[in-house]
Every structure is written in structure tokens, then in C-alpha cells.
């Protein structure tokens, strides 16, 4: 057993398009004899707690949350559903949660069932999700990105909403390691599959900016509001959220300005490199890299992506030729066919998306310029850390 009075707390989810509160997640809490509020979450992972007691607690708080939200005219409420509870349902029997919604009188369209944990039988869960969706309920999956088994559930359940794994999200938002690109790739995958993204645990403006960069439709966290017993006015955080969103947009515009500066510098560099080629292309005649501190290397390919020159790299205050990549064809690389798609525009400096260079392990951008009536492609690799 457990001690304390069960009750639901509610944490708002902010719509990034409007800044308004779009809905709430219901969270399980207990009030002890001294009136202190504690999370009931640890009970659900404690093997010493009787599963029947946990099921009673879960259903009690679920009913209280839905009854409290019933009189809320706008938005949706997200309710956690454990796959373990689903596995205890009798096949063909009515689903208790659907019966509860009908009894309370809350439209299913205002409800999101959030699938938590990785346990339970996937086929049973898939069948329950099908019935929930037929009733008009949207499905979310929590901790997206936490592991392969979660990806397996995403493919099987085809959810409407994905909630990024909070630990992975925070690590990615901090800028440490490779997790940022990984989370952005997850978000892109979600977007292509028609899912909306929720970023939870947002506590700083830096984390908010990263959530926006990932295309999150909803954000949730202490930066906006802590969980509470009561609901807030829909516009409670709109003004502050709008300011932070404007700061993010301003930062992106500043990045765009830096990119334009880079393009201008590249135009000058490519002009120097064309003169260098016209003079015979000797390494000793290459222009000084002092004006281009971000320059990693330059090389020449034919129009089909086959490298026809060595890599020229600035090493120990002089240009060195590295012939190891002669005759390698790079047209299969994502950054390269992005550049090849622009063939025929000799005067246009082309930039790839950022990628991690397999040789140096550095984050790079490759820039290209077609020359000689698009018969050759002049390329430079750029260290993005020095832009």
C-alpha cells in the first residue's frame, strides 16, 4: 500500500504557433497528512507495490483528472496509459477508459492517451490503440528516442504525437556531443510521418530555442509553469513566450547574416582559386588562407563527382597535396548530390547542409562552384566551428 490522498496535478503544454496553452498533461500526486505534495510516479516503478493497488490509484487519478478537465472549454488533456494495464484487459470487453469518458461526458477529441514505458504485449497494445483511435482519441508515445524498442512501437502504433525523451532532449539542447543532430533527425522523421512533436522538461531559453529548431509543436516545462492543481488562463504565458520566440527568430536571422558573410568570402576565395587554376594550379601558388580561417581543404571534381585533383590542405604554414582521394566519386554523399543538383550555374556559390566529416570528425560545410561551363566543380570544405 501507499500513504497519502491521490490527486491529479496539471502541467500546461504551450502551442509554439500561438503561445497559448493548448492542453495539459495530468500527473499523479499524493498529499500526505502534513499537506505536502509528492509525486506518485516512483510507485509505478517500485516492484514492492501491489499491481492491483497501482491500478486502483491510476484509475482514481485518471477519473479525477478527466472530471476536473470536463468543464475546460478549450484544448486537450493528456493522460498516461501504461501498457501493463492494457495487457490486463479482457479480449473483446469494453475498454474502461472509453467507458469512463462516456460516463463523464468528455468528448474523446479532447483527450490524448500517452503510452508510457516499454513493457507489455505489443499486439495487445496495438489493438487497444486501434480502438482508442476509432473512438476519436489521439495517441502519443512518451520517451521517443530512448531506444530501438521505442522505435519499434512507433512503427507499430503510428501515433499522432511523439514526446521526445527528456534526458536525450536536454543533452542535445546543451550542445554537447552528437545528440543534437540525432534529435533533429528524430524530429524530421516524426514530421515526415505526420506526427507532432512535444518537447518536455524545457527549463531554459536555450532548451526552448532547441525545441523550436526541432520543429516542436508543443513545449512543456518549468520555463512556463510547474504542475499545479488548477488550470491557467489560456493566455497566461503568451506574452513571455512570444518574447522568447522572437529572440529565437532574431538569433536565426543573425545566423543568416553570418551565412551571407560566408557566401561573400567564398565568392572572393573562389575567384582567387580560379585565377590559381588558370596559372597552372601549383600548390605553392595557392592563395593564403589567413583571410579564410575556416578553410579546411580545397579540391577539384568533374561534373559527375569524381575527384580529379588531390586534396590541398594548409598544414604547418604551407599547402600540402594529399593524393589519396584521387578518382574517388563523391556523388553518393548527401552533401554532394545537393551541390550537383545545381549544375549549370557557373556563377553561383553553393553550400551544403552541415555534416560530420568522416576523416577529421569535424562538423563541416562543403561549398562548390561549377566552372568551365559546368565541366568541373571546384570545392572547399569549411570548418563550421570557425565560421
C-alpha positions, 0 to 999 in steps of 0.5 A: 500500500501507499500513504497519502490522498491521490490527486491529479496535478496539471502541467500546461503544454504551450502551442509554439504557433500561438503561445497559448496553452493548448492542453495539459498533461495530468500527473499523479500526486499524493498529499500526505497528512502534513499537506505536502505534495509528492509525486506518485510516479516512483510507485509505478516503478517500485516492484514492492507495490501491489499491481492491483493497488497501482491500478486502483490509484491510476484509475482514481487519478485518471477519473479525477483528472478527466472530471476536473478537465470536463468543464475546460472549454478549450484544448486537450488533456493528456493522460498516461496509459501504461501498457501493463494495464492494457495487457490486463484487459479482457479480449473483446470487453469494453475498454474502461477508459472509453467507458469512463469518458462516456460516463463523464461526458468528455468528448474523446477529441479532447483527450490524448492517451500517452503510452508510457514505458516499454513493457507489455504485449505489443499486439495487445497494445496495438489493438487497444490503440486501434480502438482508442483511435476509432473512438476519436482519441489521439495517441502519443508515445512518451520517451521517443528516442530512448531506444530501438524498442521505442522505435519499434512501437512507433512503427507499430502504433503510428501515433499522432504525437511523439514526446521526445525523451527528456534526458536525450532532449536536454543533452542535445539542447546543451550542445554537447556531443552528437545528440543534437543532430540525432534529435533533429533527425528524430524530429524530421522523421516524426514530421515526415510521418505526420506526427507532432512533436512535444518537447518536455522538461524545457527549463531554459531559453536555450532548451526552448530555442532547441525545441523550436529548431526541432520543429516542436509543436508543443513545449512543456516545462518549468520555463512556463509553469510547474504542475499545479492543481488548477488550470491557467488562463489560456493566455497566461504565458503568451506574452513571455513566450512570444518574447522568447520566440522572437529572440529565437527568430532574431538569433536565426536571422543573425545566423543568416547574416553570418551565412551571407558573410560566408557566401561573400568570402567564398565568392572572393576565395573562389575567384582567387582559386580560379585565377590559381587554376588558370596559372597552372594550379601549383600548390605553392601558388595557392592563395593564403588562407589567413583571410579564410580561417575556416578553410579546411581543404580545397579540391577539384571534381568533374561534373559527375563527382569524381575527384580529379585533383588531390586534396590541398590542405594548409598544414604547418604554414604551407599547402600540402597535396594529399593524393589519396582521394584521387578518382574517388566519386563523391556523388553518393554523399548527401552533401554532394548530390545537393551541390550537383543538383545545381549544375549549370550555374557557373556563377553561383556559390553553393553550400551544403547542409552541415555534416560530420566529416568522416576523416577529421570528425569535424562538423563541416560545410562543403561549398562548390562552384561549377566552372568551365561551363559546368565541366568541373566543380571546384570545392572547399570544405569549411570548418563550421566551428570557425565560421 
